[in-house]
Amino acid sequence: MSLAVVNSPSSSVLAGDLNTLRAIEAELTERGVFCRPVSVDVASHSRDVDLLRPELTAALGEIRPGPPAVGMLCTVCCAPLTGPELDACCWMDNLRRPVRFAESAAAMAAVGDHVSLEISPHPVLTAAIEETLTVAGATARTAASLRRHQSEAARMARAASRLFTHGARLD
């Protein structure tokens, strides 16, 4: 088993053998702990990804990273990225190593006031950001971009208005 992701102080993801995961789910359910399986095809952020390392690093070997247009914080090493380190090995590590999302969100909060926009087809991390920032004593100002089965245009307009009301500059 691998601790694949720590999303917030109360939300983590495990990866590994399906039978072991089912046994852990049964134990947690018996204890009254909320848990649910995540439907994925591969156990990312676990040793199962090691099998992909040679093929993936070769496929990504042509990547020539440049500096980011906006600041980046790696959720695996919890450190700012300047660009050159975004090579094939970096992307492989981001698929293999545990995601320290909560720690990264707390690190962002420590840097200063900001607004977070979750860019995804359905919000799964907005609540984790809000919980993490609240526990860290920071003001949680978030917006989610899209939501399943809802108008993309309406959701994006709602996200833009939410960002604006939180003080973000919109272009």
Residue frames relative to the residue before (quaternion, step in Angstrom):
aa qw qx qy qz dx dy dz
M 1.0000 0.0000 0.0000 0.0000 0.00 0.00 0.00
S 0.1338 -0.7688 0.6218 0.0667 3.50 -1.22 0.62
L 0.3696 -0.6332 0.6210 0.2772 3.50 -1.20 0.63
A 0.2057 -0.8393 0.4962 0.0840 3.56 -0.20 1.29
V 0.8117 -0.0016 0.0722 0.5796 3.57 0.91 -0.95
V 0.1069 -0.7139 0.6839 0.1058 3.53 -1.21 0.68
N 0.1794 -0.8410 0.5069 0.0598 3.56 -0.16 1.34
S 0.7790 -0.0786 0.1013 0.6137 3.58 1.03 -0.81
P 0.7189 -0.4269 0.2984 0.4603 3.60 -1.22 0.05
S 0.7914 0.2771 -0.1625 0.5200 3.62 1.12 -0.47
S 0.7242 0.4029 -0.2391 0.5061 3.62 1.21 0.22
S 0.0885 0.7808 -0.6084 0.1114 3.54 -0.70 1.20
V 0.2619 -0.7418 0.5961 0.1603 3.54 -1.31 0.35
L 0.2041 -0.7570 0.6113 0.1076 3.55 -0.99 0.93
A 0.0897 -0.7742 0.6233 0.0632 3.58 -1.19 0.55
G 0.4360 0.6922 -0.5107 0.2645 3.51 -1.15 0.62
D 0.8277 -0.2020 0.1785 0.4921 3.50 -1.28 -0.55
L 0.5137 -0.6905 0.4258 0.2793 3.57 -0.79 1.10
N 0.6600 0.5044 -0.3221 0.4541 3.61 0.92 -0.80
T 0.6446 0.5036 -0.3171 0.4798 3.58 1.01 -0.76
L 0.6352 0.5248 -0.3252 0.4641 3.58 1.00 -0.81
R 0.6458 0.5135 -0.3196 0.4660 3.58 0.98 -0.79
A 0.6417 0.5134 -0.3233 0.4691 3.60 1.01 -0.77
I 0.6460 0.5000 -0.3149 0.4832 3.60 1.00 -0.81
E 0.6318 0.5302 -0.3295 0.4595 3.60 0.98 -0.83
A 0.6558 0.5111 -0.3122 0.4596 3.59 0.92 -0.88
E 0.6560 0.5077 -0.3050 0.4678 3.59 0.96 -0.87
L 0.6754 0.4850 -0.3009 0.4669 3.58 0.88 -0.89
T 0.6329 0.5262 -0.3261 0.4651 3.58 0.99 -0.83
E 0.6422 0.5261 -0.3150 0.4599 3.57 0.98 -0.85
R 0.6935 0.4563 -0.2610 0.4928 3.58 1.10 -0.71
G 0.5186 -0.6576 0.4081 0.3633 3.60 1.26 -0.10
V 0.4677 0.6565 -0.4518 0.3824 3.58 1.22 0.44
F 0.4425 -0.6934 0.5003 0.2704 3.57 -0.79 1.03
C 0.2078 0.7456 -0.6170 0.1422 3.55 -0.94 0.93
R 0.0206 0.7832 -0.6214 0.0029 3.53 -1.24 0.45
P 0.5107 -0.6383 0.4707 0.3320 3.57 -1.11 0.59
V 0.3012 -0.7070 0.6094 0.1953 3.53 -1.22 0.61
S 0.3399 -0.7646 0.5159 0.1837 3.57 -0.69 1.09
V 0.2254 0.7495 -0.5873 0.2061 3.55 -0.39 1.30
D 0.5064 -0.6706 0.4597 0.2874 3.57 -1.24 0.44
V 0.7839 0.1581 -0.0834 0.5946 3.58 1.21 -0.44
A 0.4548 -0.6847 0.5007 0.2712 3.54 -1.09 0.74
S 0.1408 -0.8085 0.5694 0.0487 3.57 0.24 1.27
H 0.8126 0.2501 -0.2094 0.4830 3.52 -1.28 0.51
S 0.6387 0.4424 -0.3498 0.5234 3.56 1.07 0.81
R 0.7039 -0.4641 0.3254 0.4281 3.57 -1.29 0.14
D 0.5107 0.6469 -0.4223 0.3774 3.60 1.19 -0.35
V 0.6259 0.5544 -0.3304 0.4379 3.59 1.13 -0.63
D 0.5198 0.6604 -0.4141 0.3496 3.61 1.16 -0.48
L 0.5927 0.5808 -0.3604 0.4261 3.59 1.13 -0.60
L 0.6881 0.4871 -0.2683 0.4661 3.59 1.16 -0.60
R 0.4509 0.7481 -0.4279 0.2322 3.58 1.21 -0.47
P 0.7097 0.4463 -0.3189 0.4420 3.68 0.58 -0.92
E 0.6922 0.4827 -0.2846 0.4548 3.58 0.86 -0.95
L 0.6928 0.4825 -0.2864 0.4530 3.58 0.89 -0.91
T 0.6702 0.4796 -0.3228 0.4655 3.60 0.86 -0.82
A 0.6205 0.5188 -0.3464 0.4753 3.61 1.10 -0.62
A 0.6682 0.5070 -0.2993 0.4548 3.59 0.94 -0.90
L 0.7374 0.3938 -0.2167 0.5042 3.58 1.07 -0.73
G 0.3983 0.7777 -0.4240 0.2384 3.57 1.31 -0.05
E 0.6581 0.5213 -0.3073 0.4480 3.58 1.16 -0.49
I 0.4378 0.7012 -0.4636 0.3189 3.59 1.24 -0.09
R 0.0642 -0.7663 0.6393 0.0063 3.54 -0.94 0.99
P 0.1721 -0.8385 0.5082 0.0949 3.59 0.16 1.25
G 0.1708 -0.7497 0.6311 0.1029 3.47 -1.28 0.58
P 0.6852 -0.4668 0.3326 0.4495 3.57 -1.21 0.01
P 0.4837 -0.6648 0.4762 0.3120 3.61 -0.99 0.72
A 0.5194 -0.6357 0.4769 0.3141 3.56 -1.18 0.61
V 0.7573 0.1596 -0.1052 0.6245 3.57 1.23 -0.51
G 0.6606 -0.5179 0.3620 0.4054 3.56 -1.21 0.43
M 0.1254 -0.7824 0.6076 0.0540 3.56 -1.07 0.80
L 0.1077 -0.7572 0.6412 0.0622 3.53 -1.13 0.75
C 0.3536 -0.7439 0.5296 0.2026 3.58 -0.67 1.08
T 0.3348 -0.7634 0.5217 0.1817 3.59 -0.80 1.03
V 0.6041 0.5241 -0.3724 0.4708 3.59 1.25 0.10
C 0.7884 0.2467 -0.1489 0.5434 3.60 0.90 -0.85
C 0.3374 -0.7739 0.4732 0.2518 3.62 1.30 -0.08
A 0.5663 0.5598 -0.3974 0.4561 3.54 0.93 0.93
P 0.5729 -0.5776 0.4435 0.3762 3.58 -1.17 0.51
L 0.2462 -0.7484 0.5976 0.1490 3.57 -1.16 0.65
T 0.2621 -0.7870 0.5429 0.1312 3.56 -0.96 0.88
G 0.6929 -0.4779 0.2663 0.4697 3.59 1.26 -0.22
P 0.7238 0.4634 -0.2943 0.4181 3.62 0.54 -1.06
E 0.6620 0.5248 -0.3119 0.4348 3.59 1.08 -0.61
L 0.5620 0.6207 -0.3798 0.3932 3.63 1.26 -0.15
D 0.2785 0.7737 -0.5136 0.2451 3.57 0.85 1.02
A 0.7769 -0.3436 0.2443 0.4676 3.58 -1.30 -0.11
C 0.6562 0.5091 -0.3215 0.4548 3.61 0.93 -0.81
C 0.6234 0.5394 -0.3352 0.4562 3.58 1.02 -0.76
W 0.6857 0.4716 -0.2901 0.4725 3.60 0.87 -0.93
M 0.6117 0.5265 -0.3485 0.4766 3.60 1.09 -0.66
D 0.6531 0.5070 -0.3139 0.4668 3.59 0.92 -0.88
N 0.6509 0.5171 -0.3187 0.4554 3.59 1.03 -0.74
L 0.6621 0.4641 -0.3035 0.5040 3.58 1.17 -0.43
R 0.7294 0.4621 -0.2260 0.4509 3.59 1.10 -0.73
R 0.7495 0.4255 -0.2300 0.4520 3.58 0.76 -1.03
P 0.6368 -0.5305 0.3853 0.4057 3.61 -1.22 0.37
V 0.3865 -0.6919 0.5634 0.2334 3.55 -1.11 0.76
R 0.1720 -0.7867 0.5900 0.0584 3.56 -0.71 1.13
F 0.0199 -0.8635 0.5036 -0.0192 3.53 0.79 1.13
A 0.6646 0.5047 -0.3133 0.4533 3.61 0.85 -0.95
E 0.6616 0.5022 -0.3027 0.4674 3.58 0.92 -0.90
S 0.6500 0.5107 -0.3098 0.4698 3.58 1.03 -0.78
A 0.6451 0.5084 -0.3181 0.4734 3.60 0.98 -0.83
A 0.6473 0.5028 -0.3146 0.4788 3.59 1.00 -0.80
A 0.6310 0.5259 -0.3317 0.4640 3.60 1.03 -0.75
M 0.6282 0.5176 -0.3329 0.4761 3.59 1.04 -0.74
A 0.6472 0.5231 -0.3183 0.4540 3.57 0.97 -0.86
A 0.6489 0.5302 -0.3158 0.4450 3.58 1.04 -0.75
V 0.6182 0.5638 -0.3354 0.4330 3.59 1.17 -0.57
G 0.7122 -0.4104 0.2742 0.4991 3.56 1.04 -0.68
D 0.7383 -0.4106 0.3214 0.4279 3.47 -1.41 -0.06
H 0.1633 0.7871 -0.5812 0.1263 3.57 -0.90 0.90
V 0.3331 -0.6879 0.6039 0.2260 3.52 -1.39 0.17
S 0.2230 -0.7864 0.5651 0.1117 3.59 -0.94 0.88
L 0.1108 -0.7613 0.6368 0.0512 3.54 -1.03 0.91
E 0.2294 -0.7533 0.6000 0.1412 3.57 -0.74 1.04
I 0.1322 -0.7827 0.6069 0.0402 3.54 -0.67 1.17
S 0.3784 0.6904 -0.5261 0.3214 3.54 -0.30 1.29
P 0.6073 -0.5741 0.3929 0.3838 3.60 -1.20 0.32
H 0.7746 0.0222 -0.0335 0.6312 3.58 1.27 -0.22
P 0.4555 -0.7151 0.4426 0.2920 3.63 -0.70 0.95
V 0.0192 0.7923 -0.6089 0.0326 3.53 -0.82 1.05
L 0.7564 0.3900 -0.2056 0.4831 3.59 1.18 -0.41
T 0.4494 0.6982 -0.4590 0.3161 3.61 1.20 -0.18
A 0.6657 0.4896 -0.3048 0.4736 3.59 0.90 -0.88
A 0.6328 0.5295 -0.3321 0.4571 3.61 1.04 -0.73
I 0.6319 0.5127 -0.3270 0.4804 3.58 1.02 -0.79
E 0.6669 0.5096 -0.3061 0.4493 3.57 0.87 -0.96
E 0.6631 0.4964 -0.3094 0.4670 3.61 0.91 -0.86
T 0.6697 0.5129 -0.2992 0.4459 3.57 0.87 -0.98
L 0.6867 0.4757 -0.2902 0.4667 3.59 0.88 -0.93
T 0.6278 0.5292 -0.3376 0.4602 3.59 1.01 -0.74
V 0.6566 0.4951 -0.3054 0.4801 3.59 0.94 -0.90
A 0.6793 0.4823 -0.2834 0.4750 3.60 1.08 -0.74
G 0.5203 -0.6602 0.4038 0.3611 3.59 1.28 -0.08
A 0.5453 0.6013 -0.4025 0.4231 3.58 1.25 0.34
T 0.5250 -0.6017 0.4924 0.3462 3.53 -1.26 0.38
A 0.2720 -0.7691 0.5602 0.1438 3.56 -0.74 1.07
R 0.0607 0.7742 -0.6242 0.0854 3.55 -0.55 1.21
T 0.1297 0.8259 -0.5236 0.1644 3.53 -0.18 1.32
A 0.0535 -0.7468 0.6594 0.0677 3.50 -1.40 0.27
A 0.2565 -0.7393 0.6018 0.1599 3.55 -1.19 0.61
S 0.4808 -0.7070 0.4404 0.2738 3.56 -0.95 0.85
L 0.8380 0.0287 0.0370 0.5437 3.59 0.52 -1.12
R 0.1129 -0.7587 0.6356 0.0877 3.55 -1.33 0.21
R 0.5796 -0.6138 0.4161 0.3378 3.55 -0.94 0.95
H 0.8642 0.1460 -0.1192 0.4666 3.54 -1.19 0.75
Q 0.6294 0.4712 -0.3670 0.4972 3.59 1.15 0.55
S 0.6449 -0.5392 0.3846 0.3814 3.54 -1.19 0.58
E 0.4426 -0.7002 0.4937 0.2646 3.57 -0.77 1.06
A 0.6532 0.5181 -0.3201 0.4500 3.60 0.91 -0.88
A 0.6704 0.4870 -0.2996 0.4729 3.59 0.91 -0.89
R 0.6571 0.5072 -0.3190 0.4574 3.61 0.95 -0.82
M 0.6665 0.4927 -0.3109 0.4652 3.60 0.95 -0.83
A 0.6231 0.5163 -0.3382 0.4804 3.59 1.05 -0.70
R 0.6455 0.5097 -0.3174 0.4721 3.59 0.99 -0.82
A 0.6455 0.5128 -0.3229 0.4649 3.60 0.96 -0.84
A 0.6522 0.5122 -0.3161 0.4609 3.60 0.95 -0.89
S 0.6708 0.4849 -0.3128 0.4659 3.59 0.91 -0.85
R 0.6361 0.5180 -0.3335 0.4645 3.58 1.01 -0.73
L 0.6329 0.5196 -0.3282 0.4710 3.59 0.96 -0.84
F 0.6581 0.5194 -0.3071 0.4503 3.57 0.92 -0.95
T 0.6848 0.4766 -0.2986 0.4634 3.60 0.88 -0.88
H 0.6509 0.4873 -0.3103 0.4925 3.57 1.25 -0.40
G 0.6250 -0.5927 0.3211 0.3936 3.58 1.29 0.09
A 0.4568 0.6776 -0.4651 0.3403 3.60 1.21 0.16
R 0.4319 -0.6568 0.5486 0.2849 3.54 -1.17 0.63
L 0.1522 -0.7848 0.5959 0.0764 3.57 -0.89 0.88
D 0.2417 -0.7562 0.5926 0.1363 3.55 -1.02 0.83
